[in-house]
Amino acid sequence: MTVENPAALRFIIGEDLYLLKGDKSIALSKSLPVGETFDSSPQKASSNEPTVSGFKYLGRNNKRFLVMVHYADNEFIDDTHLTALQNILKRMELYMDDVAILNTAAHDAITFEAVTGYFKPEKLLLMGQKAVPQDMEAPVLNQPRQLGNCLALYSFSFDEMMSSNENKRVFWDQVKTL
């Protein structure tokens, strides 16, 4: 059986999967990191353990592209929203190893300075008002702007986009400029 999307594995296999070094070509084609656990849930694919700064995030941040979201009921991001985000990233020729997805709901009193100091993003996508750090100046919706060395875009959350084709169009028109 061939599975096109790693997120679908959670419906087929209930156990943990481990990739070995010999599985590198499979991992690269499916955007899964080599040597890390994939427990049949997209929530744990490419997750990083808390660091000294305390950030736990999804992805590897290889291309310094930070996506900030807010999901109070998820460790990282809702499964369907993760699949949608992966499709968006694929259209931008980016993969999970290229980005870091940070759920602001999982971190108390998160500051813009702490986030940018740790991730050193060159591109920043803030998805929804709740994803904006408390000390950050209120950004203008769907207008990319330069913040130091970082090109930032504040746009709709996935919940706001899923119910509106117009919001999806506006989001795509802006995010592809990052």
Secondary structure as the mmCIF struct_conf table of DSSP 4:
data_model
#
loop_
_struct_conf.conf_type_id
_struct_conf.id
_struct_conf.beg_label_comp_id
_struct_conf.beg_label_asym_id
_struct_conf.beg_label_seq_id
_struct_conf.end_label_comp_id
_struct_conf.end_label_asym_id
_struct_conf.end_label_seq_id
BEND BEND1 GLU A 4 ASN A 5
HELX_RH_3T_P HELX_RH_3T_P1 PRO A 6 ALA A 8
HELX_RH_AL_P HELX_RH_AL_P1 LEU A 9 ILE A 12
BEND BEND2 GLU A 15 GLU A 15
STRN STRN1 LEU A 17 TYR A 18
HELX_RH_3T_P HELX_RH_3T_P2 LYS A 21 ASP A 23
HELX_RH_AL_P HELX_RH_AL_P2 LYS A 24 LYS A 30
TURN_TY1_P TURN_TY1_P1 SER A 31 SER A 31
TURN_TY1_P TURN_TY1_P2 VAL A 34 GLY A 35
BEND BEND3 GLU A 36 GLU A 36
STRN STRN2 THR A 37 PHE A 38
BEND BEND4 SER A 40 SER A 40
TURN_TY1_P TURN_TY1_P3 PRO A 42 SER A 46
STRN STRN3 SER A 47 SER A 47
TURN_TY1_P TURN_TY1_P4 VAL A 52 SER A 53
STRN STRN4 LEU A 58 GLY A 59
TURN_TY1_P TURN_TY1_P5 ASN A 62 LYS A 63
STRN STRN5 PHE A 65 VAL A 69
TURN_TY1_P TURN_TY1_P6 ALA A 72 ASP A 73
BEND BEND5 ASN A 74 PHE A 76
HELX_RH_AL_P HELX_RH_AL_P3 ASP A 79 ARG A 91
TURN_TY1_P TURN_TY1_P7 MET A 92 GLU A 93
HELX_RH_3T_P HELX_RH_3T_P3 MET A 96 ASP A 98
STRN STRN6 VAL A 99 ASN A 103
HELX_RH_3T_P HELX_RH_3T_P4 THR A 104 ALA A 106
BEND BEND6 HIS A 107 HIS A 107
TURN_TY1_P TURN_TY1_P8 ASP A 108 ALA A 109
HELX_RH_AL_P HELX_RH_AL_P4 PHE A 112 PHE A 119
BEND BEND7 GLU A 122 GLU A 122
STRN STRN7 LYS A 123 MET A 127
BEND BEND8 GLY A 128 GLY A 128
HELX_RH_3T_P HELX_RH_3T_P5 GLN A 129 ALA A 131
BEND BEND9 VAL A 132 VAL A 132
TURN_TY1_P TURN_TY1_P9 GLN A 134 ASP A 135
BEND BEND10 MET A 136 MET A 136
HELX_LH_PP_P HELX_LH_PP_P1 PRO A 139 VAL A 140
STRN STRN8 LEU A 141 LEU A 141
TURN_TY1_P TURN_TY1_P10 ASN A 142 ASN A 142
STRN STRN9 ARG A 145 LEU A 147
TURN_TY1_P TURN_TY1_P11 GLY A 148 ASN A 149
STRN STRN10 CYS A 150 SER A 155
HELX_RH_AL_P HELX_RH_AL_P5 PHE A 158 MET A 162
TURN_TY1_P TURN_TY1_P12 SER A 163 SER A 163
HELX_RH_AL_P HELX_RH_AL_P6 ASN A 165 VAL A 175
TURN_TY1_P TURN_TY1_P13 LYS A 176 THR A 177
#
